[in-house]
Each structure stands twice: as C-alpha cells, then as structure tokens.
C-alpha cells in the first residue's frame, strides 16, 4: 500500500494533485467577473473587426462588378466593330451579274 508513495509513483501522484488544484483555481479565475469583462471586450473587438472586413469586402465586390461591366462593354464594342468588317468582306457572289443580284448583298464594289 505504501508503494504508491515511493519514487516515480509519488511524482505522478503529486502532478495529479497539482493538476486538480490548478484546474479548480483555473475554473474559478475563468468564471470571475473580471474574466467575463475581458471576454466581453474581446468579443466586441472581434465584432468591430468583422464589420470593417465586411465593409471592405463589399467595396471590393462593387469595384469588381464595375470592372466586369466595363470589360463586357469593351468586348461588345469590339465584336460590333468586327461584325462590320466581316459583313463588308462576306460577298461570295463574284462570278456573274445574275448571282450578284440574287444574293441580296451590295456587290457594286466586287470586280468581275
């Protein structure tokens, strides 16, 4: 029975008792009014930080939407310009006058 108080076992028992003591004291400290005040202030700081981050994220999202709209407008303008050029070059009726009038395109610039 006294073997539990010898050498390594005594050290283990002492560590266990110290752990229980610090655990009990820790619970008392963590549940005190001062600790509650600290938790409240930390939570308030986190909420302020969240508000700032969300505001920044909203600004970034709005800017990205503007950039996307501008990029789409540029692409539409380029496509419209390309369509005009393609229509001018798309006359396939180059052989006879009869085919030129039947296709419906303006072939006055096409050489015979």
C-alpha positions as CSV (number, residue, x, y, z in Angstrom):
1,X,0.0,0.0,0.0
2,X,2.8,2.4,0.7
3,X,4.3,1.6,-2.7
4,X,2.3,4.4,-4.2
5,X,4.3,6.9,-2.2
6,X,7.7,5.8,-3.5
7,X,9.8,7.3,-6.2
8,X,8.0,7.7,-9.6
9,X,4.6,7.0,-8.2
10,X,4.9,9.9,-5.7
11,X,5.9,12.2,-8.5
12,X,2.8,11.1,-10.6
13,X,0.5,11.5,-7.6
14,X,1.9,15.0,-6.9
15,X,1.5,16.0,-10.5
16,X,-2.1,14.8,-10.5
17,X,-2.9,16.7,-7.3
18,X,-1.3,19.8,-8.7
19,X,-3.3,19.4,-11.9
20,X,-6.6,19.2,-9.9
21,X,-5.6,22.2,-7.8
22,X,-4.7,24.3,-10.9
23,X,-7.8,23.1,-12.7
24,X,-10.1,24.1,-9.8
25,X,-8.3,27.5,-9.5
26,X,-8.4,28.0,-13.3
27,X,-12.2,27.4,-13.4
28,X,-12.6,30.0,-10.6
29,X,-10.5,32.5,-12.4
30,X,-12.1,31.9,-15.8
31,X,-15.6,32.3,-14.3
32,X,-14.9,35.6,-12.4
33,X,-16.4,38.9,-13.2
34,X,-13.1,40.3,-14.4
35,X,-12.7,37.4,-16.9
36,X,-16.3,38.0,-18.1
37,X,-15.4,41.6,-18.7
38,X,-12.3,40.6,-20.7
39,X,-14.4,38.1,-22.8
40,X,-17.0,40.8,-23.5
41,X,-14.3,43.3,-24.6
42,X,-12.6,40.7,-26.8
43,X,-15.9,39.8,-28.4
44,X,-16.7,43.5,-29.0
45,X,-13.3,43.9,-30.7
46,X,-13.9,40.9,-32.9
47,X,-17.3,42.3,-34.0
48,X,-15.8,45.6,-34.9
49,X,-13.2,43.9,-36.9
50,X,-15.8,41.8,-38.7
51,X,-17.7,45.0,-39.6
52,X,-14.6,46.5,-41.1
53,X,-13.8,43.4,-43.1
54,X,-17.4,43.1,-44.4
55,X,-17.3,46.8,-45.4
56,X,-14.0,46.3,-47.3
57,X,-15.4,43.1,-48.9
58,X,-18.5,45.0,-50.1
59,X,-16.3,47.7,-51.6
60,X,-14.1,45.2,-53.4
61,X,-17.2,43.4,-54.8
62,X,-18.7,46.6,-56.1
63,X,-15.5,47.5,-57.8
64,X,-15.2,44.1,-59.3
65,X,-18.8,44.4,-60.7
66,X,-17.9,47.8,-62.3
67,X,-14.8,46.3,-63.8
68,X,-16.8,43.4,-65.2
69,X,-19.4,45.6,-66.7
70,X,-16.7,47.8,-68.4
71,X,-15.0,44.7,-69.8
72,X,-18.2,43.4,-71.2
73,X,-18.9,46.8,-72.8
74,X,-15.4,46.8,-74.4
75,X,-15.9,43.3,-75.8
76,X,-19.3,44.2,-77.2
77,X,-17.8,47.3,-78.9
78,X,-15.0,45.1,-80.4
79,X,-17.5,42.5,-81.6
80,X,-19.6,45.1,-83.2
81,X,-16.6,46.6,-85.0
82,X,-15.5,43.1,-86.2
83,X,-19.1,42.3,-87.4
84,X,-19.0,45.5,-89.6
85,X,-15.7,44.4,-91.2
86,X,-16.9,40.8,-91.7
87,X,-20.1,41.9,-93.4
88,X,-18.0,44.0,-95.9
89,X,-15.9,41.0,-96.8
90,X,-18.5,38.4,-96.9
91,X,-19.7,38.7,-100.5
92,X,-19.4,35.3,-102.2
93,X,-21.1,36.1,-105.5
94,X,-18.2,37.1,-107.6
95,X,-18.8,35.2,-110.8
96,X,-21.8,36.5,-112.7
97,X,-24.1,39.6,-112.6
98,X,-27.1,37.3,-112.1
99,X,-25.7,35.7,-109.0
100,X,-24.7,39.1,-107.6
101,X,-28.3,40.4,-107.8
102,X,-29.8,37.2,-106.4
103,X,-27.8,37.1,-103.2
104,X,-29.2,40.3,-101.9
105,X,-25.8,41.9,-100.9
106,X,-24.3,45.1,-102.2
107,X,-21.8,43.8,-104.8
108,X,-21.2,47.1,-106.5
109,X,-17.6,47.0,-105.3
110,X,-16.9,43.5,-106.5
111,X,-14.8,43.3,-109.6
112,X,-15.9,40.9,-112.4
